[in-house]
């Protein structure tokens, strides 16, 4: 058996952070503040900042003088009861601190004439608001730049273009990980006192804005013994057919709307109380029904906005300004003309189960940001960036303290050798390319009756296709070089997250939050005010339910957001 030193490059650190997006950088910076030696490893370019760099840079927070309990109760209502109240209370308690940190890093948020932050109400909720970035088009880039500058100040080490593939364990404790350089194929062995998973959500490579979210972090954590939840929920976004655009969560509350081919504001029919201001999950259901009944295509109409609000959201810099200029060159003015939009399946909401500090059920493994399953398919504008900042800060501190009291353990040579051989066995000239498999997965899960308006028949049909791919096609995938080896690992994760989504969607025989079953259109509080938790034993998926622990939570649901949505049965 080869010795560890001959298998690859060994790097030892106190805290290993897997993922260089906002949650990973927040965790790394906090751990470094507490004196830990920290290494951030990301499959993308060093310091690119993950999907946050392409975001609008808006932030959700509870300002001084506001009551955290009011915001938590908003979410209990909004999530139809499936809210981790203790976690969201912790997040909201520290949300303003993290917003002021971003300001300290140089990020600017929109203010009114009085100099106070200007909030935009969200989803018709009583209290939740997003605070827009001052400069539309570069807010996410500014956040990333600020976090990276802080990492430099604190001495955080970063390694880009490196994909982590497997967790290393000893006596049931995570003690490191292995991975490879996605350009030259060099194998890495990471020893760590604590490992923080910050790889974000899974996805289907639907668009370049979400091209990197594939769930490989969740997949490897699950193989190591972590439990998952909220896998039946996905994020289906409203997107232009011709170009990318940010700020929908700001435009809709200010008066923008979706209309059908007849010019009708159809969401007024499906959601009379909120219209298009409702959550995007309900908007895409309405869009799918309109298209199914022959009233498509669907258009986004910004003409109702007041002139001062148009200026509020007009792109000023960055990629969004480039898209706006391209549209103008084609004779299309986004703020004057209706533009065609469509639903697009973006990402899964499933992630690791953890306590409010980010501890998973595996000692030594912590999770932060969108890699933990928090949201049941609904999305408040600005809340993601709030969650990544607060949970990153908290979990980074917990991981640093854990690492100080747990010296890095001896790594098993046999385990490392097994992972390395399994990984590089996929390198070959002949075999099925990952791109072909991704396309087949997309064809199985993208139809509206699978990802928007679900039924037992459509879900089982999609699951049979995915099972065939899992058993017959995935084993034949091959990669011609290190770059495509990364694509192969991503494709394995996409297939895994797709199977979880379909199985959990079949299990939840009701409609709730971001899960709509046309054959079970009603909410079933008696049987389904519960989370579906997924674990594995000897490679077999096990699905079970866990009731929401209202005995320890402050609030019981008394009203449900889904009741705003009306559809003929």
C-alpha positions as CSV (number, residue, x, y, z in Angstrom):
1,X,0.0,0.0,0.0
2,X,1.3,3.4,-1.0
3,X,2.2,5.8,1.8
4,X,0.2,9.0,2.3
5,X,3.1,11.2,1.2
6,X,3.3,9.6,-2.2
7,X,-0.4,9.9,-3.0
8,X,-0.6,13.6,-3.4
9,X,0.1,17.1,-1.9
10,X,-0.6,17.2,1.8
11,X,-1.9,20.5,3.3
12,X,-2.6,20.8,7.0
13,X,-4.7,23.6,8.5
14,X,-6.8,24.3,11.6
15,X,-10.0,25.1,9.8
16,X,-10.7,23.9,6.3
17,X,-13.5,25.8,4.5
18,X,-14.9,24.1,1.4
19,X,-16.5,26.8,-0.8
20,X,-15.3,30.4,-1.4
21,X,-18.7,32.1,-1.7
22,X,-20.0,34.6,0.9
23,X,-20.8,32.0,3.6
24,X,-17.4,30.4,3.2
25,X,-15.6,33.7,3.3
26,X,-17.6,34.9,6.4
27,X,-16.8,31.6,8.2
28,X,-13.1,31.8,7.2
29,X,-12.7,35.4,8.3
30,X,-14.4,34.8,11.7
31,X,-12.3,31.7,12.3
32,X,-9.2,33.7,11.5
33,X,-10.3,36.5,13.8
34,X,-10.3,33.9,16.6
35,X,-6.7,32.9,15.9
36,X,-7.2,29.8,13.7
37,X,-5.1,28.9,10.7
38,X,-7.7,28.8,7.9
39,X,-7.7,27.5,4.3
40,X,-10.6,28.2,1.9
41,X,-10.8,25.8,-1.1
42,X,-13.1,26.5,-4.0
43,X,-13.6,24.9,-7.4
44,X,-13.9,28.3,-9.1
45,X,-11.2,31.0,-9.6
46,X,-9.6,32.1,-6.3
47,X,-11.5,35.0,-4.7
48,X,-14.4,35.0,-7.3
49,X,-16.9,34.9,-4.4
50,X,-19.3,32.3,-5.7
51,X,-22.8,33.2,-6.9
52,X,-22.7,36.3,-4.6
53,X,-20.5,38.0,-7.1
54,X,-23.3,37.8,-9.6
55,X,-26.1,38.8,-7.2
56,X,-27.7,42.2,-6.8
57,X,-26.1,42.7,-3.4
58,X,-29.4,43.4,-1.6
59,X,-29.7,42.5,2.1
60,X,-32.5,41.6,4.4
61,X,-32.1,42.7,8.0
62,X,-33.9,43.7,11.3
63,X,-33.0,47.3,12.0
64,X,-32.5,48.8,15.5
65,X,-35.9,49.4,17.1
66,X,-37.6,46.6,15.2
67,X,-38.7,43.4,16.9
68,X,-37.0,40.1,15.8
69,X,-40.1,38.1,16.8
70,X,-42.2,40.0,14.3
71,X,-39.8,38.9,11.5
72,X,-39.8,35.3,12.7
73,X,-43.6,35.2,12.8
74,X,-43.5,36.5,9.2
75,X,-41.5,33.4,8.2
76,X,-43.7,31.0,10.2
77,X,-46.6,32.3,8.1
78,X,-44.6,32.6,4.8
79,X,-43.2,29.0,5.1
80,X,-46.6,27.5,6.0
81,X,-45.2,26.4,9.4
82,X,-42.0,24.8,8.1
83,X,-39.7,27.3,9.8
84,X,-36.7,26.6,12.0
85,X,-37.7,29.3,14.4
86,X,-34.7,29.1,16.7
87,X,-32.3,29.4,13.7
88,X,-34.2,32.2,12.0
89,X,-34.3,34.1,15.3
90,X,-30.5,33.8,15.6
91,X,-30.1,34.9,12.1
92,X,-32.3,38.0,12.4
93,X,-30.8,38.9,15.8
94,X,-27.4,39.4,14.1
95,X,-28.6,40.6,10.7
96,X,-28.0,44.3,11.3
97,X,-24.5,43.7,12.6
98,X,-23.5,41.9,9.4
99,X,-25.1,44.6,7.3
100,X,-23.0,47.2,9.1
101,X,-20.0,45.0,8.5
102,X,-20.7,45.1,4.8
103,X,-20.9,48.9,5.1
104,X,-17.5,48.9,6.9
105,X,-16.1,46.8,3.9
106,X,-17.2,49.6,1.6
107,X,-20.6,48.3,0.4
108,X,-23.3,51.0,0.0
109,X,-27.0,50.5,0.4
110,X,-29.8,52.7,-0.9
111,X,-30.9,55.5,1.4
112,X,-33.8,57.9,1.3
113,X,-33.6,61.7,1.5
114,X,-33.4,61.4,5.3
115,X,-30.2,59.4,5.0
116,X,-31.8,56.2,6.4
117,X,-31.8,52.9,4.7
118,X,-34.6,52.5,2.2
119,X,-36.4,49.2,2.5
120,X,-38.6,47.5,-0.1
121,X,-41.4,45.3,1.3
122,X,-41.3,41.7,0.4
123,X,-43.9,39.2,-0.7
124,X,-46.8,41.0,0.9
125,X,-45.4,40.3,4.4
126,X,-45.9,42.6,7.3
127,X,-42.3,43.2,8.2
128,X,-39.7,41.6,5.9
129,X,-37.9,44.1,3.7
130,X,-34.8,44.0,1.5
131,X,-32.4,46.9,1.5
132,X,-31.1,47.4,-2.1
133,X,-27.5,48.0,-3.0
134,X,-27.0,51.6,-4.0
135,X,-25.4,50.8,-7.3
136,X,-27.5,48.4,-9.4
137,X,-25.3,45.9,-11.2
138,X,-22.2,45.8,-8.9
139,X,-23.7,45.2,-5.4
140,X,-22.6,41.5,-5.3
141,X,-19.2,42.3,-6.7
142,X,-18.7,45.0,-4.0
143,X,-19.7,42.5,-1.3
144,X,-17.2,39.9,-2.6
145,X,-14.4,42.5,-2.9
146,X,-15.0,43.6,0.7
147,X,-14.9,40.0,2.0
148,X,-11.8,39.2,0.1
149,X,-10.0,42.3,1.4
150,X,-11.0,41.3,4.9
151,X,-9.6,37.8,4.2
152,X,-6.3,39.4,3.1
153,X,-6.1,41.5,6.3
154,X,-6.7,38.4,8.5
155,X,-4.3,36.2,6.6
156,X,-6.8,33.6,5.4
157,X,-5.2,31.2,2.8
158,X,-7.2,30.5,-0.3
159,X,-6.9,27.9,-3.0
160,X,-8.8,28.1,-6.2
161,X,-9.5,25.8,-9.1
162,X,-9.6,22.8,-6.7
163,X,-12.6,20.5,-6.3
164,X,-13.0,18.7,-3.0
165,X,-14.5,15.3,-3.6
166,X,-14.6,13.3,-0.4
167,X,-14.5,13.8,3.4
168,X,-11.9,11.9,5.5
169,X,-13.0,10.4,8.7
170,X,-11.3,8.6,11.6
171,X,-13.3,6.9,14.4
172,X,-16.5,8.6,13.1
173,X,-15.0,12.1,13.1
174,X,-14.3,14.2,10.0
175,X,-10.6,15.0,10.0
176,X,-10.0,16.4,6.5
177,X,-10.8,15.9,2.9
178,X,-9.4,15.1,-0.5
179,X,-9.7,16.8,-3.9
180,X,-7.9,17.6,-7.1
181,X,-6.7,20.6,-9.2
182,X,-9.2,21.0,-12.0
183,X,-6.5,22.1,-14.5
184,X,-3.6,19.7,-14.0
185,X,-5.3,16.9,-12.0
186,X,-2.9,17.1,-9.0
187,X,-4.3,15.2,-6.0
188,X,-4.7,17.1,-2.7
189,X,-5.0,15.7,0.8
190,X,-6.2,18.2,3.4
191,X,-5.8,17.6,7.1
192,X,-7.9,19.8,9.4
193,X,-9.0,20.2,13.0
194,X,-12.5,21.2,11.7
195,X,-14.2,21.2,8.3
196,X,-16.8,23.8,7.3
197,X,-19.0,23.0,4.2
198,X,-20.0,26.2,2.4
199,X,-20.7,24.9,-1.1
200,X,-24.2,26.3,-1.5
201,X,-27.2,24.6,-3.1
202,X,-27.5,22.0,-5.8
203,X,-28.8,22.8,-9.3
204,X,-29.1,21.8,-12.9
205,X,-26.8,24.2,-14.8
206,X,-29.9,26.0,-16.2
207,X,-28.2,29.3,-16.8
208,X,-24.8,30.9,-16.4
209,X,-26.0,32.7,-13.3
210,X,-26.3,29.3,-11.6
211,X,-23.9,27.2,-13.6
212,X,-21.7,26.2,-10.7
213,X,-24.3,25.2,-8.1
214,X,-24.4,21.4,-8.5
215,X,-24.6,20.0,-5.0
216,X,-21.3,18.1,-4.9
217,X,-20.7,19.3,-1.4
218,X,-24.0,18.0,-0.2
219,X,-23.4,14.7,-2.0
220,X,-20.0,14.1,-0.4
221,X,-21.3,15.1,3.1
222,X,-24.2,12.6,2.6
223,X,-21.8,9.9,1.7
224,X,-19.9,10.7,4.9
225,X,-23.0,10.3,7.0
226,X,-24.7,13.7,7.1
227,X,-28.5,13.9,7.0
228,X,-30.5,16.1,4.6
229,X,-33.8,17.9,4.6
230,X,-36.1,20.1,2.5
231,X,-35.1,18.1,-0.6
232,X,-38.6,18.1,-2.0
233,X,-38.4,21.9,-2.5
234,X,-36.7,23.6,-5.5
235,X,-36.3,27.1,-6.6
236,X,-38.0,27.8,-9.9
237,X,-37.3,31.4,-10.9
238,X,-38.9,33.8,-13.4
239,X,-36.4,34.6,-16.1
240,X,-36.3,36.6,-19.3
241,X,-36.2,34.4,-22.4
242,X,-33.5,36.6,-24.1
243,X,-31.3,38.0,-21.3
244,X,-30.5,37.9,-17.6
245,X,-31.9,40.5,-15.2
246,X,-31.6,41.2,-11.5
247,X,-34.0,43.1,-9.2
248,X,-37.3,41.2,-9.7
249,X,-37.7,41.2,-5.9
250,X,-37.5,45.0,-6.0
251,X,-39.6,45.6,-9.2
252,X,-42.6,43.5,-8.2
253,X,-43.3,45.3,-4.9
254,X,-43.0,48.6,-6.7
255,X,-45.7,47.8,-9.2
256,X,-44.3,45.6,-12.0
257,X,-46.5,42.6,-12.9
258,X,-46.7,39.5,-15.1
259,X,-49.3,39.5,-17.9
260,X,-50.4,36.9,-20.4
261,X,-50.7,37.1,-24.1
262,X,-54.1,38.8,-23.7
263,X,-52.5,41.5,-21.6
264,X,-54.2,40.3,-18.4
265,X,-52.5,40.6,-15.0
266,X,-53.4,36.9,-14.4
267,X,-51.9,36.7,-10.9
268,X,-54.8,38.9,-9.8
269,X,-57.0,35.9,-10.5
270,X,-54.8,33.3,-8.8
271,X,-53.7,35.4,-5.9
272,X,-56.3,38.2,-5.4
273,X,-54.8,39.6,-2.3
274,X,-51.2,40.0,-3.6
275,X,-51.3,39.7,-7.4
276,X,-47.8,39.5,-8.8
277,X,-46.3,40.7,-5.5
278,X,-46.6,37.1,-4.2
279,X,-43.6,34.7,-3.9
280,X,-42.1,33.6,-7.2
281,X,-43.2,30.0,-6.5
282,X,-46.8,31.1,-7.0
283,X,-46.0,33.3,-9.9
284,X,-44.5,30.4,-11.8
285,X,-47.5,28.1,-11.0
286,X,-49.7,30.8,-12.5
287,X,-47.4,31.1,-15.5
288,X,-47.5,27.3,-16.1
289,X,-51.3,27.2,-15.9
290,X,-51.7,30.1,-18.2
291,X,-49.4,28.5,-20.8
292,X,-51.1,25.1,-20.4
293,X,-54.5,26.7,-21.0
294,X,-53.2,28.5,-24.2
295,X,-52.8,32.0,-22.8
296,X,-49.0,32.2,-23.2
297,X,-46.5,33.6,-23.7
298,X,-46.0,35.5,-20.5
299,X,-44.6,39.0,-20.3
300,X,-43.0,41.1,-17.6
301,X,-44.6,44.6,-17.6
302,X,-42.7,47.4,-15.8
303,X,-44.8,50.2,-17.2
304,X,-46.8,50.7,-14.0
305,X,-43.7,51.8,-12.1
306,X,-43.5,55.5,-11.0
307,X,-40.7,57.4,-12.7
308,X,-38.7,57.7,-9.5
309,X,-38.9,53.9,-8.9
310,X,-37.7,53.2,-12.4
311,X,-34.6,55.2,-11.7
312,X,-34.2,53.2,-8.4
313,X,-33.7,49.9,-10.3
314,X,-32.1,51.0,-13.5
315,X,-28.7,49.3,-14.0
316,X,-25.8,51.6,-13.4
317,X,-22.8,49.3,-13.9
318,X,-21.7,45.6,-14.3
319,X,-23.1,42.8,-16.3
320,X,-26.7,44.0,-15.9
321,X,-25.9,47.4,-17.5
322,X,-24.3,45.5,-20.4
323,X,-27.5,43.5,-20.9
324,X,-29.6,46.6,-20.7
325,X,-27.5,48.3,-23.4
326,X,-27.7,45.2,-25.6
327,X,-31.5,45.4,-25.3
328,X,-31.6,49.1,-26.2
329,X,-29.4,48.3,-29.3
330,X,-32.1,45.8,-30.3
331,X,-34.8,48.5,-29.9
332,X,-36.1,47.1,-26.6
333,X,-36.4,49.3,-23.6
334,X,-36.9,47.2,-20.5
335,X,-38.6,50.0,-18.7
336,X,-41.0,50.8,-21.6
337,X,-41.7,47.6,-23.4
338,X,-43.1,44.3,-22.2
339,X,-40.5,41.5,-22.3
340,X,-41.1,37.8,-22.6
341,X,-40.3,35.8,-19.5
342,X,-40.5,32.1,-18.5
343,X,-40.1,29.8,-15.5
344,X,-36.7,28.3,-15.1
345,X,-35.6,25.5,-12.7
346,X,-32.6,26.9,-10.9
347,X,-31.6,25.2,-7.7
348,X,-32.6,22.7,-5.0
349,X,-33.4,23.9,-1.5
350,X,-32.2,20.6,0.1
351,X,-29.2,20.7,2.4
352,X,-27.6,19.4,5.5
353,X,-29.4,19.1,8.9
354,X,-27.6,21.1,11.6
355,X,-28.2,22.9,14.8
356,X,-28.4,26.7,15.1
357,X,-24.6,26.9,15.3
358,X,-24.0,24.8,12.2
359,X,-22.9,21.6,13.8
360,X,-24.0,18.5,11.8
361,X,-24.5,15.0,13.3
362,X,-20.9,14.2,12.3
363,X,-18.3,15.4,14.7
364,X,-15.8,17.8,13.0
365,X,-18.2,18.7,10.2
366,X,-19.9,22.0,10.2
367,X,-22.2,23.6,7.6
368,X,-23.1,27.2,6.7
369,X,-25.1,29.2,4.3
370,X,-27.3,27.7,1.6
371,X,-25.6,24.3,2.0
372,X,-27.9,23.7,4.9
373,X,-31.6,23.1,4.2
374,X,-33.4,26.2,5.5
375,X,-35.9,27.5,3.0
376,X,-38.9,25.4,1.8
377,X,-38.9,26.7,-1.8
378,X,-39.9,30.3,-1.0
379,X,-37.5,33.2,-1.3
380,X,-37.5,36.7,0.3
381,X,-35.2,39.1,-1.6
382,X,-32.0,39.7,0.2
383,X,-32.5,36.9,2.7
384,X,-29.9,34.6,1.1
385,X,-27.1,37.1,1.5
386,X,-28.3,37.7,5.1
387,X,-28.3,33.9,5.8
388,X,-24.8,33.4,4.3
389,X,-23.3,36.3,6.3
390,X,-24.8,35.5,9.7
391,X,-24.5,31.7,9.6
392,X,-21.0,32.0,8.2
393,X,-19.9,34.3,11.0
394,X,-21.5,32.1,13.7
395,X,-20.3,28.7,12.3
396,X,-16.8,30.0,11.6
397,X,-16.5,30.9,15.3
398,X,-17.8,27.5,16.4
399,X,-15.5,25.6,14.0
400,X,-12.5,27.7,15.2
401,X,-13.1,26.8,18.8
402,X,-13.6,23.2,18.0
403,X,-10.4,23.0,16.0
404,X,-8.4,24.5,18.9
405,X,-9.5,21.7,21.2
406,X,-9.2,18.9,18.5
407,X,-5.8,18.5,17.0
408,X,-5.8,17.1,13.4
409,X,-5.9,13.3,13.6
410,X,-4.0,10.7,11.8
411,X,-5.4,10.1,8.3
412,X,-6.0,6.6,7.1
413,X,-3.8,5.7,4.1
414,X,-6.3,3.1,2.9
415,X,-9.2,5.6,2.8
416,X,-7.2,8.2,0.9
417,X,-6.0,5.6,-1.6
418,X,-9.5,4.3,-2.1
419,X,-10.9,7.8,-2.8
420,X,-8.0,8.6,-5.2
421,X,-8.3,5.4,-7.2
422,X,-12.1,5.8,-7.5
423,X,-11.7,9.3,-8.7
424,X,-9.1,8.8,-11.4
425,X,-10.7,5.6,-12.6
426,X,-13.1,8.0,-14.5
427,X,-10.3,9.3,-16.6
428,X,-10.4,7.7,-20.1
429,X,-10.8,8.7,-23.7
430,X,-13.8,6.6,-24.4
431,X,-17.0,6.8,-22.5
432,X,-20.2,8.8,-22.1
433,X,-19.4,12.5,-21.6
434,X,-20.9,14.3,-18.6
435,X,-22.6,16.9,-20.8
436,X,-24.8,14.2,-22.4
437,X,-25.9,12.9,-19.0
438,X,-26.8,16.4,-17.7
439,X,-28.9,17.0,-20.7
440,X,-30.9,13.7,-20.0
441,X,-31.4,14.7,-16.4
442,X,-32.6,18.1,-17.5
443,X,-35.1,16.5,-19.9
444,X,-36.4,14.4,-17.1
445,X,-36.9,17.2,-14.5
446,X,-37.4,20.4,-16.4
447,X,-41.0,19.7,-17.7
448,X,-43.5,21.9,-15.7
449,X,-45.4,18.9,-14.5
450,X,-42.3,17.7,-12.7
451,X,-40.8,20.8,-11.2
452,X,-43.9,23.2,-10.9
453,X,-47.2,21.4,-10.9
454,X,-46.4,17.9,-9.6
455,X,-48.3,14.7,-9.5
456,X,-47.6,11.1,-8.6
457,X,-47.7,10.1,-12.3
458,X,-45.3,12.7,-13.5
459,X,-42.9,12.3,-10.6
460,X,-42.7,8.5,-10.9
461,X,-42.1,8.9,-14.7
462,X,-39.2,11.2,-14.0
463,X,-37.9,9.0,-11.3
464,X,-37.8,6.0,-13.5
465,X,-35.7,7.9,-16.1
466,X,-33.3,9.1,-13.4
467,X,-33.0,5.6,-11.9
468,X,-32.1,4.3,-15.4
469,X,-29.4,6.9,-15.8
470,X,-28.1,6.1,-12.3
471,X,-27.9,2.4,-12.9
472,X,-27.0,2.2,-16.6
473,X,-25.5,5.5,-17.8
474,X,-23.6,7.1,-14.9
475,X,-21.2,4.1,-14.5
476,X,-20.2,4.6,-18.1
477,X,-19.3,8.3,-17.7
478,X,-15.7,9.2,-18.5
479,X,-13.6,12.3,-18.5
480,X,-10.8,13.1,-20.9
481,X,-8.9,15.5,-18.6
482,X,-9.0,17.2,-15.2
483,X,-11.5,19.8,-16.3
484,X,-14.0,17.3,-17.4
485,X,-13.3,15.2,-14.4
486,X,-14.8,18.1,-12.4
487,X,-17.8,18.1,-14.7
488,X,-18.2,14.4,-14.1
489,X,-18.2,14.8,-10.3
490,X,-20.7,17.6,-10.7
491,X,-22.9,15.5,-12.9
492,X,-22.9,12.7,-10.3
493,X,-24.1,15.2,-7.7
494,X,-26.8,16.6,-10.0
495,X,-28.2,13.0,-10.5
496,X,-28.1,12.4,-6.7
497,X,-29.9,15.7,-5.9
498,X,-32.5,15.0,-8.6
499,X,-33.2,11.6,-7.2
500,X,-33.6,13.1,-3.7
501,X,-35.9,15.7,-5.0
502,X,-38.2,13.2,-6.8
503,X,-38.4,10.8,-3.9
504,X,-39.1,13.4,-1.3
505,X,-41.7,15.1,-3.6
506,X,-43.5,11.7,-4.0
507,X,-43.5,11.2,-0.2
508,X,-45.0,14.6,0.6
509,X,-48.6,13.9,-0.3
510,X,-49.9,17.4,0.2
511,X,-49.4,21.0,-1.0
512,X,-47.3,23.3,1.2
513,X,-44.9,26.2,0.8
514,X,-42.8,25.6,-2.4
515,X,-44.3,22.1,-3.0
516,X,-47.4,22.0,-5.2
517,X,-49.1,18.6,-5.8
518,X,-52.0,18.8,-8.3
519,X,-53.2,15.5,-7.1
520,X,-53.0,16.6,-3.4
521,X,-53.8,20.3,-3.7
522,X,-54.7,20.9,-0.1
523,X,-52.5,21.3,3.0
524,X,-52.6,18.4,5.5
525,X,-51.4,19.8,8.8
526,X,-52.2,16.6,10.7
527,X,-49.9,14.4,8.7
528,X,-47.5,16.8,7.0
529,X,-46.6,19.7,9.3
530,X,-43.3,17.9,9.3
531,X,-39.9,17.8,7.7
532,X,-38.7,15.0,5.5
533,X,-35.2,13.9,6.7
534,X,-33.0,11.8,4.4
535,X,-30.2,9.6,5.7
536,X,-28.3,6.6,4.3
537,X,-27.3,3.2,5.5
538,X,-24.8,1.2,3.5
539,X,-25.6,3.3,0.4
540,X,-29.4,3.0,0.8
541,X,-31.5,6.2,1.1
542,X,-33.8,6.3,4.0
543,X,-36.6,8.9,4.2
544,X,-38.4,9.6,7.5
545,X,-40.5,12.5,8.8
546,X,-39.8,14.7,11.9
547,X,-42.6,16.9,13.3
548,X,-41.8,20.6,13.6
549,X,-41.0,20.9,17.3
550,X,-43.7,23.5,18.3
551,X,-43.3,22.4,21.9
552,X,-39.9,24.2,22.0
553,X,-40.7,27.0,19.5
554,X,-42.3,30.3,20.4
555,X,-45.0,30.4,17.7
556,X,-47.5,28.0,16.3
557,X,-48.9,28.8,12.8
558,X,-52.3,30.5,12.9
559,X,-52.4,31.5,9.2
560,X,-50.7,30.1,6.1
561,X,-49.2,32.0,3.1
562,X,-50.4,29.4,0.6
563,X,-54.0,30.3,1.4
564,X,-53.5,33.5,-0.6
565,X,-53.2,31.4,-3.7
566,X,-56.5,30.3,-5.2
567,X,-56.9,27.9,-8.1
568,X,-59.8,25.9,-9.3
569,X,-59.5,22.3,-8.2
